[in-house]
Amino acid sequence: MAEQAQLELVSVTKSYAGTVAVDAIDLKIPGGTYCCLLGPSGCGKSSTLRMIAGHETTSSGDIILGSSNVTELPPAQRGTAMMFQSYALFPHLSVLDNVAFALKMRGIDKATRHVKALELLKLVAMEQMAQRLPAQLSGGQQQRVALARALITEPQILLLDEPLSALDPFLRVRMRAELKRLQRELGITFIHVTHGQEEAMALADLCVLMKGGKIEQQGTPREIFNAPRTEFVARFMGGHNVIDVQGGRIAVRTDQLFVTPNIPVGALTAKVTDVEYQGAWVQASLTDETGRELVSLLAEAAFDAAPFQPGDKVAVQWDAEAAHALAS
């Protein structure tokens, strides 16, 4: 497949009635990337997605796809397609006609558009449901149809607005694997908005974490998880403790924080507030001398070798290389 075009946002800003939702962000997404825009509600991720789609105008800045500035183009001329959170399927149309609808709007004859629609339905394993109505489908099946409908225009970029949020946890895991498979097979760019860090880490080649309309950190999920730049990133991504030390704060992963009831001289101590068995791991909840809450994930064997219980005083330790300094 030919190399896909890079998407670039240049100082893109969006204001609503004087309130800045997206604040002059710069972002480059290489062609063929699975990119997740991640962050809490109100961080600007959905506004960014809608500006890329052309469903929101930019207040300032440019959106460049390949060598073309698409900032002022209508959605249908951008080379993007949007899959909405609600799926937005037409209830009176069959699955086949839902998928073929965009080609109908382009004046393509019925036989041709149905052939193409069936190809897409096969891609998402829904060809057997072609004649059903949306109301006769499960949530996961409706999502597959919506995905096929978005792909039929052969976009360079597929935009997904929290596509898994309406699904139950088991189906969500199955569908995110399906999305990743499709993205790899098609070789096009997927830009996926989510507030779930686990979802982003499972899917993304490029993770863009937003806060207050700005990009707080971007990189591979592994880079962001292992080297959070700020306390916000460490806490939002989860799996980290933020610890006060001389000269600042550090992040230490919960599985790198060691707890023992044998307290060496000068060790940081904490009180155990809860011990939770999680199979291969034991999770210990702690409160340190400053009142800050900490979490330690201990291998079951390590806990069994030196057990403790709620109310005990324990030593908290970590290897120097496991500590990551945070920007103030």
Phi, psi and chi 1 to 4 in degrees:
 res  aa     phi    psi   chi1   chi2   chi3   chi4
   1 MET       -  141.6 -179.1  173.5  -73.0      -
   2 ALA   -63.5  150.9      -      -      -      -
   3 GLU   -61.4  134.0 -175.9  177.9  -14.0      -
   4 GLN   -81.7  153.1  -64.4  -68.1  -30.2      -
   5 ALA   -74.7  142.8      -      -      -      -
   6 GLN   -73.9  143.6  171.7  178.1  -84.9      -
   7 LEU  -103.2  132.9  178.1   73.8      -      -
   8 GLU  -130.9  129.8 -176.7  173.3    3.6      -
   9 LEU  -103.3  128.1  -51.3 -174.6      -      -
  10 VAL  -119.9  107.9 -176.7      -      -      -
  11 SER    49.6   43.2  -63.3      -      -      -
  12 VAL   -76.6  127.8  168.5      -      -      -
  13 THR  -130.0  142.7  -62.5      -      -      -
  14 LYS  -135.6  124.1 -179.6   63.7 -179.1  179.0
  15 SER  -120.1  140.8  -61.6      -      -      -
  16 TYR  -118.9  111.6  -61.3   96.3      -      -
  17 ALA    49.1   45.5      -      -      -      -
  18 GLY    88.2  -10.7      -      -      -      -
  19 THR   -95.9  125.6  -59.9      -      -      -
  20 VAL   -84.0  116.2  177.4      -      -      -
  21 ALA   -93.0  -36.3      -      -      -      -
  22 VAL  -130.7  127.0  178.9      -      -      -
  23 ASP  -115.7   85.5 -168.4   -1.5      -      -
  24 ALA    51.3   53.4      -      -      -      -
  25 ILE   -85.4  144.8   64.8  169.4      -      -
  26 ASP  -116.3  129.9  -64.3  -52.4      -      -
  27 LEU  -153.7  134.0  176.8   62.6      -      -
  28 LYS  -117.7  125.7  -70.2 -177.6 -180.0  179.9
  29 ILE  -117.8  108.1  -57.6  175.3      -      -
  30 PRO   -60.6  150.0  -21.9   33.4      -      -
  31 GLY   -59.3  141.8      -      -      -      -
  32 GLY    79.3   14.9      -      -      -      -
  33 THR   -93.4  144.7  -63.3      -      -      -
  34 TYR   -96.0  106.0 -157.7  123.0      -      -
  35 CYS  -108.9  130.0  173.4      -      -      -
  36 CYS  -109.3  125.8  -78.7      -      -      -
  37 LEU   -91.4  119.3  -58.2 -179.9      -      -
  38 LEU  -126.4  146.7  174.9   67.5      -      -
  39 GLY   158.4  170.7      -      -      -      -
  40 PRO   -71.8  168.3   26.4  -33.8      -      -
  41 SER   -55.7  137.3  -63.2      -      -      -
  42 GLY    83.7    8.3      -      -      -      -
  43 CYS   -83.2  -12.9   70.5      -      -      -
  44 GLY   107.0    1.2      -      -      -      -
  45 LYS   -67.3  -42.5   58.8 -172.4 -175.1  -64.9
  46 SER   -71.2  -36.3  -69.7      -      -      -
  47 SER   -62.4  -40.2  -67.1      -      -      -
  48 THR   -61.5  -45.8  -59.9      -      -      -
  49 LEU   -60.9  -44.1 -166.5   77.2      -      -
  50 ARG   -67.2  -32.3  -70.8 -163.9  -63.6  -91.3
  51 MET   -69.1  -38.9  -74.7 -170.6  -73.3      -
  52 ILE   -61.6  -40.4  -64.8  169.4      -      -
  53 ALA   -70.9  -24.7      -      -      -      -
  54 GLY    91.4    7.8      -      -      -      -
  55 HIS   -85.2  -11.7  -62.2  141.2      -      -
  56 GLU  -129.6  141.1  -66.3  -85.2    5.3      -
  57 THR   -82.1  151.6   58.1      -      -      -
  58 THR   -81.3  144.3   60.5      -      -      -
  59 SER   -75.8  -34.6  -60.8      -      -      -
  60 SER  -162.7  165.6   61.9      -      -      -
  61 GLY    98.7  176.6      -      -      -      -
  62 ASP  -130.5  147.4  -67.9  -65.6      -      -
  63 ILE  -118.6  117.8  -60.4  170.6      -      -
  64 ILE  -120.4  124.2  -60.8  166.7      -      -
  65 LEU  -114.1  113.3 -179.2   55.5      -      -
  66 GLY    64.4 -122.3      -      -      -      -
  67 SER  -102.0    6.8   58.0      -      -      -
  68 SER  -106.9  133.0  -57.9      -      -      -
  69 ASN   -85.2  111.3 -170.4  -36.4      -      -
  70 VAL  -103.8   11.3  -58.8      -      -      -
  71 THR   -53.8  -39.1  -47.0      -      -      -
  72 GLU   -99.7    0.5  -56.9  -61.7  -30.5      -
  73 LEU   -79.0  148.0  -68.0 -178.9      -      -
  74 PRO   -68.7  160.3   23.7  -31.8      -      -
  75 PRO   -52.9  -41.2  -29.3   35.9      -      -
  76 ALA   -68.4  -15.2      -      -      -      -
  77 GLN  -106.2   10.4  -65.3  178.1   24.8      -
  78 ARG   -94.5  -16.8  -68.6 -169.4  173.5 -147.1
  79 GLY    80.9   19.0      -      -      -      -
  80 THR  -119.2  159.3   62.8      -      -      -
  81 ALA  -138.6  145.5      -      -      -      -
  82 MET  -114.1  133.1 -174.8   90.6  159.9      -
  83 MET  -110.0  115.0 -179.2  176.8  159.4      -
  84 PHE   -83.5  154.8  -64.6   97.3      -      -
  85 GLN   -57.6  -37.0 -174.4  177.4    0.7      -
  86 SER   -84.5   -3.5   63.7      -      -      -
  87 TYR    71.5  -37.5  -50.4  146.0      -      -
  88 ALA    53.3   42.5      -      -      -      -
  89 LEU   -77.8  147.6  -60.4  175.7      -      -
  90 PHE   -76.8  117.9  -61.6  114.1      -      -
  91 PRO   -66.8  -26.1   21.6  -31.8      -      -
  92 HIS   -90.5   -5.0   61.1  -70.6      -      -
  93 LEU  -102.7  147.3  -65.3 -178.1      -      -
  94 SER   -66.1  166.0   68.2      -      -      -
  95 VAL   -54.6  -46.3  162.6      -      -      -
  96 LEU   -59.0  -46.8 -174.4   66.5      -      -
  97 ASP   -73.0  -28.2  -75.1  -32.2      -      -
  98 ASN   -61.6  -46.7  -99.6  -72.8      -      -
  99 VAL   -67.1  -36.9  174.5      -      -      -
 100 ALA   -81.3   -4.9      -      -      -      -
 101 PHE   -58.6  -43.8 -174.0   77.8      -      -
 102 ALA   -62.1  -34.5      -      -      -      -
 103 LEU   -72.3  -32.7  -60.4 -173.7      -      -
 104 LYS   -61.5  -42.2 -177.7  179.9 -178.3 -179.4
 105 MET   -64.4  -23.3  -68.7  -62.8   97.0      -
 106 ARG   -88.7    1.4  -66.9 -177.6  177.0 -176.5
 107 GLY    83.3   15.6      -      -      -      -
 108 ILE   -78.5  138.3  -66.2  172.6      -      -
 109 ASP   -65.0  157.7   67.4   89.3      -      -
 110 LYS   -59.3  -46.4 -173.4  174.3 -177.6  178.0
 111 ALA   -61.2  -44.5      -      -      -      -
 112 THR   -65.7  -45.2  -57.3      -      -      -
 113 ARG   -69.4  -30.8   66.3  179.2 -174.5 -103.0
 114 HIS   -70.1  -37.1  -82.9 -175.9      -      -
 115 VAL   -60.9  -46.5  167.2      -      -      -
 116 LYS   -65.3  -41.5 -178.4   65.7  176.5  174.7
 117 ALA   -62.5  -39.4      -      -      -      -
 118 LEU   -65.6  -35.9  -88.7  173.5      -      -
 119 GLU   -59.6  -44.3  -72.1  177.0    9.8      -
 120 LEU   -68.7  -38.1  -90.3  -61.4      -      -
 121 LEU   -64.5  -35.5  -74.1  171.1      -      -
 122 LYS   -64.8  -39.2  -74.1  178.8 -177.6  175.8
 123 LEU   -59.0  -35.6 -174.8   69.0      -      -
 124 VAL  -103.5   17.2  -63.0      -      -      -
 125 ALA    56.4   44.9      -      -      -      -
 126 MET  -127.4   13.6  -76.1  -66.0  -67.2      -
 127 GLU   -64.7  -27.8   69.4  -88.8   21.7      -
 128 GLN   -70.7  -15.9  -58.5  -59.2  -38.4      -
 129 MET  -101.8   13.4  -52.2  -76.3 -171.7      -
 130 ALA   -56.6  -34.1      -      -      -      -
 131 GLN   -95.0    0.1  -61.6  -52.2  -39.5      -
 132 ARG   -78.5  159.9  -67.8 -163.9 -177.5 -178.4
 133 LEU   -91.1  155.8  -66.1  172.5      -      -
 134 PRO   -53.7  -36.0  -30.3   37.0      -      -
 135 ALA   -65.3  -17.1      -      -      -      -
 136 GLN   -91.9    6.8  -62.6  171.4  -55.4      -
 137 LEU  -110.9  154.0  -54.8  178.4      -      -
 138 SER   -76.2  170.7   68.8      -      -      -
 139 GLY   -59.5  -42.4      -      -      -      -
 140 GLY   -65.6  -37.4      -      -      -      -
 141 GLN   -68.0  -40.5  -70.0  168.6  -23.0      -
 142 GLN   -60.7  -38.4  -72.2 -177.3   29.5      -
 143 GLN   -64.3  -40.0 -175.0 -173.8   57.5      -
 144 ARG   -63.3  -38.5  -70.8  168.3 -175.1  -94.7
 145 VAL   -65.8  -44.1  174.9      -      -      -
 146 ALA   -60.9  -37.2      -      -      -      -
 147 LEU   -66.5  -44.6 -171.0   57.6      -      -
 148 ALA   -61.7  -41.2      -      -      -      -
 149 ARG   -63.0  -39.2 -174.4 -179.5   62.2  179.1
 150 ALA   -68.7  -30.8      -      -      -      -
 151 LEU   -84.8  -13.2  -68.9  169.4      -      -
 152 ILE   -67.5  -22.3 -160.1  164.7      -      -
 153 THR   -84.5    5.1   58.0      -      -      -
 154 GLU    53.6   57.2  -60.3 -177.0   -8.1      -
 155 PRO   -71.1  155.8   30.3  -37.5      -      -
 156 GLN   -78.5  -27.0  -68.2 -172.4   69.2      -
 157 ILE  -135.3  130.1  -61.4  177.3      -      -
 158 LEU  -103.3  127.3  180.0   64.7      -      -
 159 LEU  -106.4  127.7  -53.4  168.2      -      -
 160 LEU  -125.3  119.1  -55.6  106.2      -      -
 161 ASP  -100.3   97.8 -173.7   10.2      -      -
 162 GLU    44.5   56.3  -57.8 -149.8   32.6      -
 163 PRO   -69.1  -18.1   28.5  -37.1      -      -
 164 LEU  -103.1   -0.7  -53.0 -179.6      -      -
 165 SER   -67.3  -25.4   60.7      -      -      -
 166 ALA   -88.4   -1.7      -      -      -      -
 167 LEU   -95.7  154.8  -55.7  178.2      -      -
 168 ASP   -72.0  160.2   66.0   63.3      -      -
 169 PRO   -54.9  -42.0  -28.0   35.3      -      -
 170 PHE   -64.5  -46.0  176.2   74.7      -      -
 171 LEU   -68.1  -33.1 -171.8   54.9      -      -
 172 ARG   -59.9  -43.2 -162.2  176.3  -57.5  143.2
 173 VAL   -65.0  -42.7  171.7      -      -      -
 174 ARG   -62.3  -43.5  -80.1 -174.7   52.3 -161.1
 175 MET   -72.8  -30.9  -76.4  -52.8  -59.3      -
 176 ARG   -69.7  -32.9   76.4 -174.6 -173.7 -156.1
 177 ALA   -65.1  -37.6      -      -      -      -
 178 GLU   -66.2  -41.8 -166.0   73.3    4.4      -
 179 LEU   -61.5  -44.4  -74.9  173.3      -      -
 180 LYS   -64.0  -40.7 -171.6   64.5  175.7  176.7
 181 ARG   -61.1  -45.6  177.1 -171.2   68.8   80.7
 182 LEU   -63.8  -41.8  -78.5  168.0      -      -
 183 GLN   -62.3  -40.6 -169.8  -91.4  -26.8      -
 184 ARG   -67.0  -42.5  -75.7  177.6  177.5  147.1
 185 GLU   -66.4  -41.9  -75.1 -173.4   12.6      -
 186 LEU   -78.4  -30.1  -65.8  165.2      -      -
 187 GLY    73.8   14.0      -      -      -      -
 188 ILE   -99.6  167.7   66.3  174.1      -      -
 189 THR   -77.4  131.0  -58.7      -      -      -
 190 PHE  -110.8  131.7  -81.8   29.5      -      -
 191 ILE  -120.2  116.2  -55.4  177.7      -      -
 192 HIS  -123.4  118.8  175.8  136.4      -      -
 193 VAL   -88.9  132.0  161.0      -      -      -
 194 THR  -152.5  154.8  178.6      -      -      -
 195 HIS  -106.5    6.0   60.0  -92.6      -      -
 196 GLY   -99.6  114.9      -      -      -      -
 197 GLN   -66.7  -33.4   54.7  -87.6   59.0      -
 198 GLU   -64.6  -40.8 -177.9 -176.3  -38.7      -
 199 GLU   -62.6  -45.6 -168.3  170.7  -64.6      -
 200 ALA   -63.6  -42.3      -      -      -      -
 201 MET   -67.2  -33.1  -73.2 -165.4  -72.4      -
 202 ALA   -72.7  -30.8      -      -      -      -
 203 LEU  -102.6  -39.0  -74.4  167.6      -      -
 204 ALA   -79.6  140.7      -      -      -      -
 205 ASP   -84.4  -37.3  -54.7  -47.7      -      -
 206 LEU  -126.1  122.3  173.5   64.1      -      -
 207 CYS  -109.5  127.0 -170.8      -      -      -
 208 VAL  -118.7  107.2  179.5      -      -      -
 209 LEU   -95.6  123.0  180.0   52.8      -      -
 210 MET  -111.1  151.1  -62.3 -176.4   68.3      -
 211 LYS  -150.9  125.1  175.2 -168.6  175.8 -171.2
 212 GLY    57.8   36.6      -      -      -      -
 213 GLY    82.7   -0.7      -      -      -      -
 214 LYS  -118.7  161.0  -66.2  179.4  177.7  -70.3
 215 ILE   -85.1  116.0  -64.9  172.8      -      -
 216 GLU   -80.6  -38.4 -173.6   81.1   -3.9      -
 217 GLN  -165.1  147.3 -170.6  169.7  -12.6      -
 218 GLN  -139.3  152.2   60.5  178.0  -67.8      -
 219 GLY   159.9 -171.4      -      -      -      -
 220 THR   -69.6  155.8   67.2      -      -      -
 221 PRO   -54.9  -38.3  -27.5   35.7      -      -
 222 ARG   -65.5  -41.1 -177.7  167.3  -72.8 -173.3
 223 GLU   -61.8  -44.9  -73.2  167.5  -10.6      -
 224 ILE   -69.7  -40.3  -68.5  177.0      -      -
 225 PHE   -68.4  -41.2 -173.9   77.0      -      -
 226 ASN   -83.0  -21.5  -73.8  -39.3      -      -
 227 ALA  -137.7   65.2      -      -      -      -
 228 PRO   -62.8  138.5   23.8  -33.0      -      -
 229 ARG   -81.1  -33.6 -167.0  172.3   63.0   82.6
 230 THR  -132.8  168.5   63.9      -      -      -
 231 GLU   -61.4  -37.8 -179.0  172.4   -9.9      -
 232 PHE   -57.7  -46.2  169.4   80.4      -      -
 233 VAL   -63.4  -45.5  175.5      -      -      -
 234 ALA   -59.6  -43.9      -      -      -      -
 235 ARG   -74.3  -39.3  -67.9 -162.9  179.1  -76.9
 236 PHE   -68.5  -42.4 -171.0   86.6      -      -
 237 MET   -69.4  -23.9  -64.6  -55.4  -67.9      -
 238 GLY    77.8  173.0      -      -      -      -
 239 GLY    74.0   14.1      -      -      -      -
 240 HIS  -129.7  152.1  -71.9   84.6      -      -
 241 ASN  -106.8  139.8  -64.8  -72.3      -      -
 242 VAL  -105.3  119.7  176.0      -      -      -
 243 ILE  -123.1  132.4  -58.8  172.6      -      -
 244 ASP   -77.8  126.8  -68.2  -55.2      -      -
 245 VAL  -131.2  169.7  -66.5      -      -      -
 246 GLN   -59.9  122.6 -124.4  178.9   -4.8      -
 247 GLY    95.2   -1.0      -      -      -      -
 248 GLY   154.3 -150.8      -      -      -      -
 249 ARG  -127.3  148.9  -75.1 -179.5  170.8  171.9
 250 ILE  -128.5  158.0   58.4  170.2      -      -
 251 ALA  -108.8  133.5      -      -      -      -
 252 VAL  -129.1  125.6  179.0      -      -      -
 253 ARG   -60.1  146.7  -79.7  173.1   32.6  172.1
 254 THR   -61.4  -30.3   55.8      -      -      -
 255 ASP   -83.5   -1.5   61.3  -26.1      -      -
 256 GLN  -110.1    4.1  -61.2  -67.3  -35.2      -
 257 LEU   -98.5  115.7 -166.9   73.0      -      -
 258 PHE   -99.8  136.2  -52.0  120.8      -      -
 259 VAL  -124.0  133.5  176.0      -      -      -
 260 THR  -145.2  143.2  174.7      -      -      -
 261 PRO   -75.7   -8.9   24.9  -31.5      -      -
 262 ASN   -89.7  107.8  -53.4  -48.8      -      -
 263 ILE   -98.8  109.8  -56.6  175.2      -      -
 264 PRO   -70.0  158.4  -11.6   25.6      -      -
 265 VAL   -62.2  131.4  175.3      -      -      -
 266 GLY    83.5    1.1      -      -      -      -
 267 ALA   -74.1  151.2      -      -      -      -
 268 LEU   -68.3  131.9  174.8   68.5      -      -
 269 THR  -115.0  160.1   60.9      -      -      -
 270 ALA  -151.9  160.8      -      -      -      -
 271 LYS  -101.8  134.1 -178.2 -180.0  179.0 -179.5
 272 VAL   -76.9  125.1 -180.0      -      -      -
 273 THR  -103.7  -24.3   57.5      -      -      -
 274 ASP  -160.6  148.1 -168.3   28.9      -      -
 275 VAL  -129.7  122.7  176.9      -      -      -
 276 GLU  -125.7  121.6 -172.7  176.2  -85.2      -
 277 TYR   -78.7  128.2  175.7   66.6      -      -
 278 GLN  -127.3   33.7  -63.3 -175.5  -13.8      -
 279 GLY    86.6 -108.6      -      -      -      -
 280 ALA   -71.1  -16.5      -      -      -      -
 281 TRP  -122.4  154.7  -62.8   91.7      -      -
 282 VAL  -119.3  124.8  173.6      -      -      -
 283 GLN   -98.3  122.9  177.8  174.9  -64.3      -
 284 ALA  -108.1  124.9      -      -      -      -
 285 SER   -97.7  136.0  -60.2      -      -      -
 286 LEU  -136.0  160.3  -44.7  156.4      -      -
 287 THR  -128.1  122.1  -56.9      -      -      -
 288 ASP   -83.5 -174.5   72.5    9.9      -      -
 289 GLU   -66.5  -20.2  -64.1  155.7  -10.2      -
 290 THR   -93.3   -1.2   68.4      -      -      -
 291 GLY    90.4   -0.1      -      -      -      -
 292 ARG   -76.1  138.7 -172.7  179.7  -70.5  -93.2
 293 GLU   -84.1  136.4  -66.2 -179.1   -6.2      -
 294 LEU  -127.4  158.4  -56.6  173.6      -      -
 295 VAL  -133.7  136.4  173.2      -      -      -
 296 SER  -125.0  130.4  172.7      -      -      -
 297 LEU  -102.5  113.7  -82.2 -178.7      -      -
 298 LEU  -109.6  138.4  -62.3  164.8      -      -
 299 ALA   -59.5  144.5      -      -      -      -
 300 GLU   -54.3  -41.3 -175.0 -178.3   16.4      -
 301 ALA   -65.9  -38.2      -      -      -      -
 302 ALA   -66.0  -39.5      -      -      -      -
 303 PHE   -65.9  -42.9  175.9   79.4      -      -
 304 ASP   -63.9  -30.3  -71.5  -16.6      -      -
 305 ALA   -71.8  -28.1      -      -      -      -
 306 ALA  -146.6   73.2      -      -      -      -
 307 PRO   -73.4  160.4   26.5  -33.5      -      -
 308 PHE  -150.9  173.6   48.1   82.2      -      -
 309 GLN  -143.8  166.1   58.4 -172.5    0.9      -
 310 PRO   -53.2  136.9  -28.6   36.2      -      -
 311 GLY    99.4  -19.7      -      -      -      -
 312 ASP   -73.4  151.9  -73.6   -5.9      -      -
 313 LYS   -95.1  131.4 -173.9  176.7 -179.0 -179.6
 314 VAL  -133.6  161.1  -67.0      -      -      -
 315 ALA   -89.7  141.8      -      -      -      -
 316 VAL  -117.0  124.2  177.8      -      -      -
 317 GLN  -139.1  160.7  -59.6  167.9  -54.6      -
 318 TRP  -154.9  155.2   58.1   87.5      -      -
 319 ASP   -74.9  144.8  -66.7  -27.7      -      -
 320 ALA   -57.0  -38.8      -      -      -      -
 321 GLU   -72.3  -12.5   59.2  -91.0   22.4      -
 322 ALA   -84.9  -11.1      -      -      -      -
 323 ALA   -91.4  134.4      -      -      -      -
 324 HIS  -121.3  119.2 -178.5   77.3      -      -
 325 ALA   -67.7  139.8      -      -      -      -
 326 LEU  -105.9  143.2  -61.9  174.3      -      -
 327 ALA   -69.9  146.4      -      -      -      -
 328 SER   -75.3      -   55.6      -      -      -
